Amino acid sequence: MFSTPHEVLSHHSPVQIRIAINGQPWEELRYDKDGIYDFEKPVPERLLRPQAENLVRLEVVHPRPAR
């Protein structure tokens, strides 16, 4: 669960989030409205490592610079 606040979207819209599983690109999400979102989707078995630690990376594309 995550949110895309109005304050962020007013400076940079849409918000894009890239998801990678074990270093492999999987999904790219785009949000152009503020709100609270819940993303849930089965991961293809080809991206998973059985009986091992699986790493998930979320990347915000073009994040707003820090002040």
Secondary structure as UniProt FT lines:
FT   STRAND          2..4
FT   HELIX           6..9
FT   TURN            10..11
FT   STRAND          15..21
FT   TURN            22..23
FT   STRAND          24..31
FT   STRAND          35..37
FT   HELIX           45..47
FT   TURN            50..51
FT   STRAND          56..61
//
